[in-house]
Amino acid sequence: MDTKAPPRTALEHLYFGTALALVLHQIDAAFWHEWDMFAVPGGIQGFLVFNLVAVGAVLWGYRSVVLDVRSARRWAMGCGALGIGTAALHAAFAVAGHPAFGLPLSVLTLLLCFALGTALLVVAYRRPH
């Protein structure tokens, strides 16, 4: 019986990295009270419900990529777009003068969301359907 795991793909590695950066950002977002920044209904409770859905979807997408199901490419493109969108939205807030997410690791996390999200989107787009 061969128990050796199949080789990991660039898509899987980039999805994992993007998802990790997004989850790290959400941890950082709790520090910055992001629910106030976006006027999330229900405050912290609404923020937690949002994260239940968002993180659950990102994890389900990762499962799809690992199992190489038909929808893996779409999940990867969605995760990549989410990484780019997260960074872009927070960059817009920074340009507008909002002080949140200005600490070095907060900025690095958002840069990782953008860079890994972009790489993931490119790799997913080039992947055959």
C-alpha positions in Angstrom: 0.0 0.0 0.0 1.4 3.4 -1.1 0.7 6.0 1.6 2.7 8.7 -0.1 0.7 11.9 -0.5 0.3 13.4 -4.0 2.6 16.3 -4.8 1.1 19.7 -3.9 0.4 22.2 -6.7 1.2 25.9 -7.0 -2.6 26.5 -6.8 -2.8 24.7 -3.5 0.2 26.5 -2.0 -1.0 29.9 -3.1 -4.5 29.2 -1.9 -3.2 28.2 1.5 -1.0 31.3 1.7 -3.8 33.7 0.6 -6.2 32.1 3.0 -3.7 32.3 5.9 -3.1 36.0 5.2 -6.8 36.6 5.1 -7.4 34.8 8.4 -4.5 36.7 9.9 -6.0 39.9 8.7 -9.3 39.0 10.4 -7.5 38.4 13.6 -5.9 41.9 13.2 -9.3 43.3 12.3 -10.6 42.3 15.7 -7.9 44.4 17.3 -8.8 47.4 15.2 -12.6 47.0 15.8 -13.2 46.7 12.1 -17.0 46.3 12.8 -17.0 50.0 13.7 -15.0 50.9 10.6 -17.5 49.3 8.3 -20.6 50.0 10.6 -21.4 46.3 10.7 -24.9 45.7 12.1 -24.7 44.0 15.5 -21.1 45.2 16.2 -18.8 42.4 17.2 -21.6 39.9 17.0 -22.2 40.8 13.3 -18.5 40.7 12.7 -18.3 37.2 14.2 -21.3 36.0 12.0 -19.6 37.5 8.9 -16.4 35.7 9.8 -18.2 32.4 10.4 -19.5 32.6 6.8 -16.4 34.1 5.2 -13.8 31.9 6.9 -16.0 28.9 6.4 -16.2 29.6 2.6 -12.5 30.1 2.3 -11.8 26.8 4.1 -14.4 25.0 1.9 -12.6 26.4 -1.1 -9.3 25.2 0.2 -10.8 21.7 0.6 -12.0 21.9 -3.0 -8.5 22.8 -4.2 -6.9 20.0 -2.2 -9.4 17.5 -3.5 -9.1 18.9 -7.1 -12.8 19.0 -7.6 -14.4 20.7 -10.7 -15.1 23.9 -8.8 -11.5 24.3 -7.5 -10.5 26.8 -10.1 -13.5 29.0 -9.3 -12.8 28.8 -5.5 -9.2 29.8 -6.1 -10.2 32.7 -8.3 -12.7 33.8 -5.6 -10.0 33.6 -2.9 -7.5 35.5 -5.0 -10.0 38.2 -5.7 -10.9 38.4 -2.0 -7.2 38.9 -1.1 -6.9 41.7 -3.7 -10.2 43.3 -2.7 -9.3 43.2 1.0 -6.0 44.9 0.4 -7.5 47.5 -2.0 -10.4 48.4 0.4 -8.0 48.9 3.3 -5.6 50.9 1.1 -8.5 53.2 0.2 -9.2 53.7 3.9 -5.5 54.5 4.5 -5.5 57.0 1.6 -8.6 58.6 3.2 -6.6 59.1 6.4 -8.1 56.3 8.5 -5.6 55.3 11.2 -6.5 51.6 11.5 -4.2 48.9 10.2 -1.2 51.2 10.2 1.1 49.0 12.3 3.9 47.3 10.4 2.5 43.7 10.7 -0.9 45.0 9.8 0.5 46.6 6.6 2.5 43.5 5.9 -0.5 41.2 6.2 -2.5 43.4 3.8 0.5 43.4 1.3 0.5 39.6 1.6 -3.2 39.4 0.9 -2.6 41.5 -2.2 0.5 39.7 -3.5 -0.6 36.2 -2.8 -4.1 36.9 -4.0 -2.8 38.3 -7.2 -0.5 35.2 -7.7 -3.3 32.9 -6.9 -5.7 34.6 -9.4 -3.0 34.4 -12.1 -2.3 30.7 -11.5 -6.0 29.9 -11.2 -6.8 31.8 -14.4 -4.1 29.9 -16.3 -5.3 26.5 -15.0 -7.3 24.5 -17.5 -11.1 24.4 -16.7 
